[in-house]
Amino acid sequence: MIIGVLTLEFRLHGNSSLKGKRQVAQSLKQKLRNTFNVAVSEVESQDAHQKLVLAVVTVSGETAKVESRLSKALAMVEAISPAELVRADTEVFSSAGEFE
């Protein structure tokens, strides 16, 4: 089993409320879920108005599929996001153990 995690950090210039941040986060999360069938969650700085950090997670039996899906997700976010993307990190893990 191959697990991929894409961490996205955004700067929300001019945002002064958690409500505004939540609107941007919900929109991005829903588009990622609908388009790529991935899990998405806000993972850091929940109380910061101008910083948004999302983790996008996918699982597959093949490394190439995981890397491709996360790469396409990153490209979509870069194209549609109203916020400035300041960091994007991708990590791919292999689970060698079998579940019983």
Secondary structure, DSSP 4 states (H G I P E B T S, - for coil): -EEEEEEEEEE-TT--SHHHHHHHHHHHHHHHHHHH--EEEEEE-TT-SSEEEEEEEEEES-HHHHHHHHHHHHHHHHHH-SSEEEEEEEEEEE--SPP-
